[in-house]
C-alpha cells in the first residue's frame, strides 16, 4: 500500500491516526495520549513508529513456512542483509517483563531515542509499573547483551525538559 494521505482524529485522551492508501485502504493507529500538547507531527511519528514495530514483530512471529531457520519468504531480506541492526526491547510493565524482539533500527542513537520515548510512555501509564523506579526500558543487541538502559528518573527528566 502506498500511503497518500493521513488523517488525525482526536477526542479527550485518545487520538487515532489514519494512513490512507492509494486504493482507498486505511490503517488506523489508536493511541492513548496523556500530553494534549503533542502536535500532529509528533502524533504521526508515534503512530508510524508503532506500525513499524508491529510489522517487525509480525514478521518474526510468523517464522518460516517450513520451520527451517535458513529459509525466508520470497521478496524478503535476511536481517543481516539489510545493513541495519536488530534489537530486543524489554519493558517493565505491571511487575512483569514485556519483550519486543527484532526491532530494526539503524544505529544506537535511534535505539536511544526509541527507548527514551517508550520510557516516557511508561511514565504516563501508572498501571504499567506502579513503583516507577530503576530501569524502565532495556535494549539488547543481537548477541543478547544489554546495549542501552533507560531508567524512570532519566525519563522523568527528559519529559520535564520537553515540557519547558
N, C-alpha and C positions, 0 to 999 in steps of 0.2 A: 504494500500500500504506500503510495506517495502522499505525504501529508501536504494538503494545500492550504488549510486554514486551521485556526484554533479558536475556541470559544471558552470563556471563563464564566461560570455561573456561581454566584456566592449567596449564601444565606448565613445567618449568625452561627459562627463556629465551624461551618462546613463549606468547602469550595470544591467544585467539580471542574476539571479542565478537560475539554473535549478536543480530540485531534480528529479533523475531518479529512477523509481521503478523497482521491481523485474520482472514485466510483460512488461516492456518497457514503462510504463506510465511516463509522465513528468508533473511536476508542475513548472511553471516559475513565478518568482517574479521579476518584473522590477522596478528599483528604480532610482530616480534622485539623483546623488551623486555629491556634491559640493567639497568634500575633495578628491583629487586624490591620497592622501597618504594612504587611507584606504587599509589595506591588505585583502587577501582572507578570513582569519578567521573572521575579523570584518564584511565583507560583508555577509558571510554565516550566522553569528549570527543575523545580522539585518534582513535578509530575513526570517530566521526561526522565529524570534520574530513577524514579520508581519503576517506570516501564522498562528501562534498560536492565535494572536489577531483576525484575520479574522474568524478562526474556532470557537472561543468563541462567537464572535458577531453573526455568522450564527446560532449557536445552540440556542441562546437566542431569536433571531428574529423569528425563526420558531415556538417557543412555543409548547404546547402540541397539539396533534391531535384533541382532543375533547374539547379544551379550558378549561379543568379542571386543575387548577394550581397544584393539588396534583398528577396528573398522569405524568409519564415520559415514554419515549420510552424504549422498551426493550433493555437491554445491556448498559444503561447509568446510571450513578450515580447521585444522587441529589448533588448539590454543597456542602451541609453541611456534606455529607458522605465522601468527598474526603480528608478532613483534611487540606484543603487549604482555603484561603480567597478570596472572590470576591470583586473587587474594580471597581469603576467607574472613568474613566479618563476624565477630562474636559480640552479641548484645546481652547485657544483663537486663532481664525482664521478669518482674514478679518473682524474684528469687531464683529464677532459672536461667539457663544459658540458651540463647537462640542463635543459631548459626546460619549464615548465608554463604554457601560455597560458590566458587567460580566467578567472583566479581572481577571483571576485566577492566583494568584502569592503566593508563599509560605510564604513570610514574608515582613516586612517593608523595609528591605534592598533591596530586589528585586523590590519593588514598587518604592523606591527612584531611583534606577539605571534606571528603565524603564522611569520614569517621567523625569529624567535629560536627557536621550538620546533623548526623544521626544522634550524637550525644545530646545536642541541644534539643532535638525532638524528644528524646527520653526525659529530659527535664520537664517538658510540657505535659508529659503523661505520667502523673504521680503513681498511677496503678502499675506502671511498667516496673518500677523499682522504688518501693516506698522509702528505703533508707537513703538512697542517693548519695553515697559516699564511696570512695575508692574508684576503681575503673568503671567506666560506662560502656565503652566500645574498645575492643581489641581487634587488631588485624594481624592475620598470619599470612606469610608468604607461601609460595608453592612448596617449600621444604617443611612447612608446619611450624616454623619458628615465628614468634611474635616480632613483627617489624614496626608496630606502632600501637600505642595505647593512649586513649583519651580518658581522663578521669572527670568525674562530675564537677570538681572545682574548676578545671580548665573550661569546661562547657559553660558554667555559670559566668566566668569572667568574660568569655567571648560573647555570650548573649548580652551581658550588660554593656560591653563596649559597642556592640552593634546597635543597641537601643539609643545610644547617645547621638 
